[in-house]
């Protein structure tokens, strides 16, 4: 696992020990950032269920102005902290080592994000809970892009209930990225 492009290009990243996280493959990460290439520079980026932090760190390497990482696991939070230090992005990032909804509540009034990426555990409907919360949150700008990495069979039929539209769905062999806008 490594940073693919930008100022920290080729730097290796630590992975979370054990099997509690599913790191996004370099190929999928590259496809994702090819789609986001015009949106990332200068953005405020939120990486939820961040695991190793590789998605937010890739965004910082590609010119995001600031990134916030959230993960409640002890091992993932330690891994993210190590990766932030190693890549030198200490001054342009913040880590919340707590559950996602508590972190979102704590951020209210402090941040507004251009891009929100989340990769929650599959088949637990956590993305729905987070999207419900964000629909009423001051953390969103009027044009914030939310990307959910999810299992292929994940149902997003509820989006309109919360005032969202599915702007794009990118499908891979084993998972998908749903690109969602308010």
C-alpha positions in Angstrom: 0.0 0.0 0.0 1.4 3.4 -1.0 0.6 6.9 -2.0 0.1 6.8 -5.8 0.5 10.4 -6.9 1.3 13.9 -5.8 3.7 15.4 -3.3 4.0 12.2 -1.3 4.1 9.9 -4.3 5.5 6.4 -3.8 5.7 6.7 0.0 4.7 3.3 1.6 1.9 3.3 4.1 1.4 1.0 7.1 -1.6 -1.3 6.9 -3.8 -2.0 9.9 -2.7 -5.3 11.4 -5.3 -8.1 11.4 -8.4 -8.5 9.4 -10.7 -5.9 10.8 -10.2 -3.5 7.8 -10.3 -4.0 4.0 -7.8 -1.7 2.4 -8.9 -0.2 -0.9 -6.6 -1.6 -3.6 -4.2 0.6 -5.5 -6.1 0.0 -8.7 -9.5 1.1 -7.2 -7.9 4.0 -5.4 -6.3 5.2 -8.7 -9.7 4.9 -10.5 -11.4 6.9 -7.7 -8.8 9.7 -7.8 -8.9 9.8 -11.6 -12.7 10.6 -11.2 -11.9 13.1 -8.5 -8.9 14.7 -10.0 -10.5 18.1 -10.6 -12.3 18.2 -7.2 -9.4 17.4 -4.8 -7.0 20.3 -5.2 -7.8 22.9 -2.5 -10.6 20.8 -0.9 -11.5 20.0 2.6 -11.6 16.2 2.7 -13.3 13.9 5.3 -12.2 10.3 5.4 -14.8 8.3 7.5 -14.1 4.7 8.7 -10.6 5.6 7.6 -8.7 2.3 8.3 -5.1 3.2 7.5 -6.0 6.7 6.3 -4.8 6.0 2.8 -7.7 7.7 1.0 -7.4 10.9 2.9 -3.6 10.8 2.6 -3.8 10.3 -1.1 -6.1 13.4 -1.2 -3.6 15.5 0.7 -0.8 14.3 -1.6 -2.9 15.4 -4.6 -3.4 18.9 -3.2 -6.3 18.7 -0.7 -6.0 21.7 1.6 -7.0 19.7 4.7 -8.1 16.2 5.7 -9.9 14.9 8.7 -9.7 11.2 9.5 -12.2 9.2 11.7 -11.9 5.7 12.9 -13.0 4.2 16.2 -10.7 1.2 16.3 -7.6 1.4 18.4 -5.4 -0.3 15.8 -6.7 1.8 12.9 -6.4 5.1 14.8 -2.7 4.2 15.7 -2.0 3.3 12.1 -3.6 6.5 10.8 -1.5 8.6 13.2 1.7 6.8 12.2 0.9 7.3 8.5 0.1 11.0 9.0 3.4 11.5 10.7 5.4 9.5 8.1 3.9 11.4 5.2 4.5 14.7 6.9 0.8 15.8 6.7 0.6 16.6 10.5 -0.2 20.3 10.0 -2.9 19.7 7.3 -4.9 17.0 9.0 -6.7 15.9 12.1 -7.6 12.5 13.5 -10.7 11.7 15.5 -10.3 8.4 17.2 -14.0 7.8 18.0 -17.1 6.4 16.4 -18.2 8.3 13.3 -21.4 9.8 14.5 -19.8 11.2 17.7 -16.9 12.6 15.6 -19.4 14.3 13.2 -21.2 15.9 16.1 -17.9 17.1 17.5 -17.0 18.7 14.2 -20.2 20.7 13.8 -19.5 24.4 13.5 -15.7 23.8 12.9 -15.5 22.3 9.4 -17.3 22.2 6.1 -16.2 19.6 3.7 -16.0 19.6 -0.1 -15.5 15.8 -0.3 -16.6 13.1 2.1 -15.4 9.6 1.6 -16.6 6.7 3.7 -15.8 3.0 3.6 -17.9 1.5 6.4 -18.1 -2.2 7.3 -20.2 -3.8 4.7 -23.9 -4.9 5.2 -24.4 -3.0 8.5 -26.3 0.0 7.0 -23.8 2.4 8.7 -23.6 4.4 5.5 -27.4 5.0 5.8 -27.0 6.3 9.4 -24.2 8.6 8.4 -26.1 9.9 5.3 -29.1 10.5 7.5 -27.0 12.5 10.0 -25.2 14.5 7.2 -28.5 15.4 5.5 -29.2 17.8 8.4 -25.6 18.8 9.2 -23.7 22.0 8.8 -20.6 19.9 7.7 -22.0 19.9 4.1 -21.6 22.7 1.6 -24.3 23.0 -1.0 -22.1 21.1 -3.5 -20.4 18.6 -1.2 -19.6 15.3 -2.9 -20.1 12.2 -0.8 -18.5 8.9 -1.9 -19.5 5.6 -0.3 -17.5 2.5 -0.9 -19.9 -0.4 -0.5 -20.6 -4.0 -1.3 -22.1 -4.6 -4.8 -25.5 -5.4 -3.5 -25.8 -2.3 -1.3 -29.2 -0.6 -1.8 -29.2 3.2 -2.1 -33.0 3.6 -2.9 -33.5 5.6 0.2 -31.3 8.6 -0.9 -34.1 10.8 -2.0 -35.7 10.5 1.5 -32.7 12.4 2.8 -32.5 14.9 -0.1 -29.7 13.2 -2.0 -29.3 12.1 -5.6 -27.0 9.3 -6.9 -24.8 11.2 -9.3 -22.8 8.2 -10.4 -22.2 4.6 -9.5 -18.8 3.1 -10.3 -18.9 -0.7 -10.1 -15.8 -2.9 -9.7 -15.5 -6.7 -9.4 -16.1 -6.9 -5.7 -17.5 -3.5 -4.6 -18.7 -0.1 -5.8 -18.4 3.6 -5.3 -21.6 5.6 -5.0 -21.1 9.3 -5.8 -23.8 11.2 -3.9 -24.8 14.9 -3.9 -27.4 16.8 -1.9 
